Amino acid sequence: MKAEVIQIIKDEHLAISAVLYTLRYLVREMRAGTPPDFTLLKAILDYIVSYPDRWHHPKEDEFLFAAIKRRTHEADALVARLEREHQLGYPMIELLKEKLIAFRNGDKGADQAFFELAERYVGFEWAHLHAEEDLLLPLAERVLVAEDWATIGAAFRAHDNPLFGIKPGEEARTLYQTILRLAPAPIGFGPGTPSSSPTGRP
């Protein structure tokens, strides 16, 4: 169960990372003169709200982080940092959406403002994902017990998010398919490429 749950979390990170990679790629292409694809950019920002912010992060907070805090105080500072970063990510995306509208409307300097914030956001999220995988998950493997992994696994395999009474799964899948369809090929990140599922699984 432990290995399965860790793989689920890493697969979700891979899907999120692929979208972040695409955002960074598009920004660098636009800086070089490629015309903006506003449909794709909007789909990317909508996906980040729908999937990481409304689906993935809340489950980490409520189940993974909470289980670690129950078992040890060794990671209190790290968990507090990661929880704070979850809180900071959503306002950054809302601001990015505002800057995208200004960019699309042709406001003076809005393109550069969008580029700069997008690059900063991608770096912020990648650092966050790496901290979870390199620092938190190894500690979780050491301190959590089978009961913890069963609860976490059930939450991450769920098709809706009971914390908010919403079902973002289908919305996220639709947005992810849109991104895959519109994004320049190949879309990918790190050692592999994502599947067509927003969880990174077939």
C-alpha positions, 0 to 999 in steps of 0.5 A: 500500500505504501509504495502504491500511494507514493506512486500515486502522489508522484504521478500526480506531481508529474501531471502537474509538472508537465503543465508547468513545463508547458507554461514555461515553454510557452512563455519563453517562446512568446518572449522570442516572438511567438504569437500567444495562444490565449486559449491554451494559456487560459486552459493551463491556468484553469487546470491549475485552479481545478486540479492542484489547488482544488484537488491535490493540495487539499488532500495533501493537507488533510491526509498526508500532512496531518498523518505525519504531524500525528506521528512525529514533530520531526517535520513540523517546520517542513510541513508548515512551510509546505502548507503555507506554500499551498496557501500562497499558490492560489493568489498567485494563480488568480493574479496570473489570470488577471494579468493574462486578461490584461495581456489579451486586452493589449494593455501596455506592459501586460505581456512582460508582467504576465511572463515574469509572474508566470516564470516566478510561479513555475519556479515556486511550484517546482521547488515545492514539488521537489521539497515534497518528493525529496524531503517529505515523502522519504520521511513519510515512508519512515514514520507512517504506518499501514493504517495511515497509508490506507487512509491516504490512499483512499483519499487520493484514489477518490473521484471527488473531493469531499473536503469541498463537496465538489467533483473536479476530476472530470473537469480536470481531465477535460482541461488536461486533454485540452492542454495536451491537444493544444500544446506544442509537442512534445509535452513532458517534464523530467525523465518521462512524459505524462499520460493523458490522465490528470493523475499521470496514470493511464 
